[in-house]
Amino acid sequence: VPAVRHALAAGDAERAADLMELALPARRRDRQDAVMLQYLDALPKEVLQSRPVLAMGLVGVLMARSEFDAIEDRLRGIERALDAGDPISVVDHDEFARLPGELELYRAALALVHRERDELDQSMEVLAPHLDSALREGHVAITTLGEIELARVECAQGRCNDAIDRLLRVRRDRAARGTPRFLAAVLGPQEQLPLPAR
């Protein structure tokens, strides 16, 4: 947005912030995360802190870029700005009205990310004792685990029938070629191969 660039170049951070806030919905819709991040980073910290709509825009950009580490602190900062009664600046009142719902949405998304990380850590604890065996037994074990992960992704995307077909192919392949010791230790018997409900 040229007007934002001009306002920033002129040192008018408040005007730039006004323009950014008005442009935020279109930039988000067009998935211009890099542009939004560049502009939001150019604002002084105190300006961003007094503008909860822009602060939430930054949270959205960071979530889209999988930069999760500072999200909870940023969400708390937005809540403090809303609850403290300190002066805040709002230009887009429709976006401002959505903030409580967005706070809940991003909190839920962050909880899901942490749960996935915990599950990955637990999976690695199970896999770690068997990694040497996996390397000795070659690509079959790794390929099978990859297929299972792809099935989990398909099911999470609402494509459970595709996930079940994928897992059934893996099961047939295991039955035809035998099961490497690594997979037997990790997955258990064939009957225990995870199949999501259709």
N, C-alpha and C positions, 0 to 999 in steps of 0.2 A: 504494500500500500504506500504509494509515494507520499501521501499526506503525513503518514506516521513517520516516515524517514525524515521529512522536512522538519517536523516538530521535534524529533530527537536531535537532529543536527542543530536546531536553534536553541537547544537546551530547555525546551518547554515540555518537561516530563508529564505534567498534568494534562496538557492538550493531547500529547501522544497517547496517554493512557485512556483518555476519553475516546479517541479514534479507535484504539485497539479493542476496547470493550464493545463498541458498535460493530466492529468487523469480526468479532470472535465467532458468532454462530456460522457465518459463511465460511470462514477459514476452517472451522472444525468440520463442517459438512464436506468441504472440498479436500479434507485431510492434508492440510498444509501445515503439518506439525513443525517442520523445520523452520518455516517462516515465523510461525507463532512463537516458537522457542527463542529465536533470534531477537524478536521484538521484546518479549517479556524479560529476557535476560538483560536487555539494555535499560530497563527501568530501574531507578534507584529502589533499594529494598523497602524504604519507608513508604514509597508511593504504592508499591505492590501490596504491602501489608494493609493499607487503608482501602483497598479495592477488592472486596471478596469475590466479585465476579471474575476479575482477571486472575486472582489467586487460584480460583477453581479451574479456570482455563489452563493454567500451568499444570495443575494436578492431572487434568485430562491428557495433556501433551506427554507428561512423564509416564503416565500409565500406558499410553499408546506406544511409547518407546521402550516399555518394559524396564523402566528405571524406578523400581519400587522402594528403594531404601529410605528415601526422605518423605514418602507420601503421608505416612501417619502423622508426622510432625506438621506437615503442611495442612492437613485436615484439621488438626487441633488448632492451628493458628487461625484458620477461617472461622472455626467455632468461637474462639476467643473474640475475634473481631465482631462477630454477630451478637455475642452475649454481653460483652463488656459495656456496651453503650457508648464507646468511644466514637468520635466522628468517623464516618466512612463515606466514601464517594461511590455513587451508583449512577450510571448513565442508562443502562439497559435494565429497566425494572422487570421485564419479563424473565430475563436470565436470573435476576436477583431472586425472584419468586421461586425459581427452581432449585435454589441452593440447598434447602433442607433435604429434598429428595436426592440430589446429587451427592450430598454428604453420605447418606445411607447407601447409595449405589456403589460409590467408590470404596466405602468400608467393606461392603459385602465382597466386592471384587478383590480387595486386598486380602481378606480372610481366605478366599479361594486360592489365591496365589500362595499364601503361607501354607495352606493345607497341602497343595501340590508339592511344595518344597519339602514338607515333612514326609509325605509319602515317598518322594524320591529318595530322601535320606534313609527311610526305612528299607526301601528296595535295595539300596546300595549295601546296607548292613547284611541283607540276606545274600546278595550276590558276591560280596567281597571274598568270603572263604572259598568260592568256587571259580574265581577269575583265572587262576593258573590252569585249571582243568579246561576252562572255556577256550583259552588260547591254544592249548594242546589239541583240542578236538576241532578246532578250525571254525570256519564261517557258519556252519549249520546252526550252532547254538546261538550265535549273534543274530543271524537272520531270523530265527524263530522268535527271539525276544523282540526284535524290531517289528515283526508282523503283529505280535501281541500289543505293542505300544501303538501301532497304527490303528488297530482295532479299537483300542480305548479312545483314541482321538475321533475316529468315525462315530462311535457311539455318543461321545460328548457333543458332536455336531448334529445329533439327531439322526444319524445314518446307521442305526443299530442293525438293520438287515444286512448291510454291507459288512459290518463288523462281525456278525455271526458267520457269514459266508467265508470271510477271511480266516476266522478261527477254525472253522470246519476243515478248510484246506490245510491248515497247519496240522490239525489232528490227523487227517488222512496221511499227510507226508510223514509224520512221526511214526504212524503205524507201519507205513511201507518201508521206511529206511531205518527204523529203530531210533532210540532216544539216546543221545549222548549223555554220559554220566552227569555232566554239568546241568543239563536241563532236567534230568530226572530228579536231581537233588533240589533244584529250585522250584520246579513246577509240580512235582509229585506225579502220580499216575496219570495216564491219558484222560481218564474220566474226570480229573480235576482241572483240566484246562479251562480257564475262565470263559464262560459263555454268558453274555448279557441277555436279559430277557428281551424278547421281541416286542 
